[in-house]
Amino acid sequence: MDEYCMNSRVRVMLSRILEIVLLLALVLGQAQAAGTVLTVDMKGTITPASDDIVLAALERAEAEDARALMLLLDTPGGGLAETTEILRLIDESDIPVIGYVHPEGAAAWSAGTIILIGSDIAAMAPHTIIGSAQPVQFSPTGSTVPVNDSKTTNAIVAMIEEKARKHGRNTTAAREFVLSNLNLNADEAMKYRVVEHIAPTPEELLAQINGTSIKDATLITKDAKLEAFEPPLNLQFLKMLSDPTIAGLLMLIGLYSLIFGISSPGMGAEVFGLIALAMGLIGLGFNVNIGAIFLILLGLGLILAELHSHTFGILAVAGLVCVIAGSILFVPTSFPEWYVPGSYQRSMALALILPSLILGLFMAFAIYKVAQARFAPMVIDVFEGEEAVAIDRLDPKGYVLFQGEYWLAEAEGTVEKGEKVIIVARGGGQLKVRAGPK
C-alpha cells in the first residue's frame, strides 16, 4: 500500500515537471516567434562606410535569427557606388529589409530614395519627403547644373525602375525622381504606390507589416523587439572619417601642417600632417583627382617659396589660388562618385574652401607686417645721438646698456664704468660711442 502511494506521488511529480517544461517551451516559442528587428541608423551622407555598416548589420541579423532589418533613412544622398552595393546586399540577403524614412520631418533624397525603393518594404513617417534624385554637378561659375549625359542618366533610370518593378511600386514615379527631380511627401508617396506604409513610429510600423510575405517567409513582427545596431568601433571610426566635410578638412589640415613642418622643422608638424592626410584619403574612399593633387602640390611649393623670397605676397597669393582650386576638385560632388543635391554640394565646398580663405587672411597679415618691417627706417638712424650707460670700463671696448639691452661698444678713448656715453654709429653688431656729459 505504501509502495503504491509512493508510486502515485512520483507520477504526480513527473506530471507537474512535464507541465512546467511544456509551459516553458510555449513561452520560449512565443518569444522566438516574436523575435527581434534590428534597426540601422542611416542619418547623414551615404559614405564608403555605409555599405560596410549595412553588411555588418545583415550578418548580425542572420546570426541572431532576427525577423528583419530596418534602415532608418534621413539622408541628403551620397555615394552612388555605395548605394548600388547596399542594394546588392539587400537583394542577396535572406533577411527582409525595411526602408523607413524616419523621424517626422526627415528626408531621403537622391541615393536615399533609391535605397528606399530597393528595400523589401518601403515606409515613411508622416511629414517626410523623398525624391530629388537627379544627378547634378558644379558649373565653372560655382552653380549646380543637372547631368544631361544620357548614358549615366539612363543607367540610373533603368536601375530605379527595375527596383520599383521588382517590388510592385510605381515605375513612372521612380523614373521622374531622376528625370525631373520629383518630390513626394508621405501621403503622396502612399497614394502613388511608391511606399506601402505610413507609420509615425517604428513600433507602429512593425504592427502594420505583421503577416506580410517577404522573401518566401511571413513576417511575425507585431510583438517583435526593436534592437538598435551599434557598428563595431572600426566602422564607427570609418563612418566619422567618411563624412565628406571631415575627410576634406583632414586633407587641408594635413597639407597646412606639412607647410608648417617644412618651414619650421623639428616640431613634429610634418608627422601630424602625414597622419591627417592618410586619414583624409581613407575617409574620401575614391580615386583622388590627379589634377587636384598637382594644383595643391604646386600651391604648397609657391607658399613655401614665398617664405624664402621677397615678392611681398605674389607667390603666396598664387599658391593659395592653387590650393583653393585643388580643394574644389577634392569636394566629393562629381557624378557618379557622389550623388547629392546641389545645396548640399555647395555647403561641402564652402566647408573645404573656407579654411584656405582664413589661411589667406592670416598670410596677408603676416606679409603686411613683414613689408612694414622691411620698409621701416634703418635702426642705425635711430641709434645715432642716443645715450647709453657703460656697464664695463671701456678701454676701448666693453659693454653698454641701451634701451634695456646689452651692446658691445667701442669708445673713442677711455670711459669708466657707470658713465654715460653717446652713440656715434653702429656697425658689425657693435656700437661706436664717445664719452657723454659728466
Sequence and secondary structure as in RCSB ss.txt:
>XXXX:A:sequence
MDEYCMNSRVRVMLSRILEIVLLLALVLGQAQAAGTVLTVDMKGTITPASDDIVLAALERAEAEDARALMLLLDT
PGGGLAETTEILRLIDESDIPVIGYVHPEGAAAWSAGTIILIGSDIAAMAPHTIIGSAQPVQFSPTGSTVPVNDS
KTTNAIVAMIEEKARKHGRNTTAAREFVLSNLNLNADEAMKYRVVEHIAPTPEELLAQINGTSIKDATLITKDAK
LEAFEPPLNLQFLKMLSDPTIAGLLMLIGLYSLIFGISSPGMGAEVFGLIALAMGLIGLGFNVNIGAIFLILLGL
GLILAELHSHTFGILAVAGLVCVIAGSILFVPTSFPEWYVPGSYQRSMALALILPSLILGLFMAFAIYKVAQARF
APMVIDVFEGEEAVAIDRLDPKGYVLFQGEYWLAEAEGTVEKGEKVIIVARGGGQLKVRAGPK
>XXXX:A:secstr
 HHHHHHHHHHHHHHHHHHHHHHHHHHHHHHHHH EEEEEEEES B HHHHHHHHHHHHHHHHTT SEEEEEEEB
  EEHHHHHHHHHHHHH SS EEEEE STT EEETHHHHHHHHSSEEEE TT EEE    EEE TTS EEE   H
HHHHHHHHHHHHHHHHTT  HHHHHHHHHS  EEEHHHHHHTTS SEE SSHHHHHHHHTT EETTEE   TT E
EEE    HHHHHHHHHHSHHHHHHHHHHHHHHHHHHHHSTTSSHHHHHHHHHHHHHHHH S   HHHHHHHHHHH
HHHHHHHTS STTHHHHHHHHHHHHHHHHHSS  TTTEE  HHHHHHHHHHHHHHHHHHHHHHHHHHHHHHHHHT
S  HHHHHTT EEEESS BSSEEEEEETTEEEEEEESS B TT EEEEEEEETTEEEEEE   
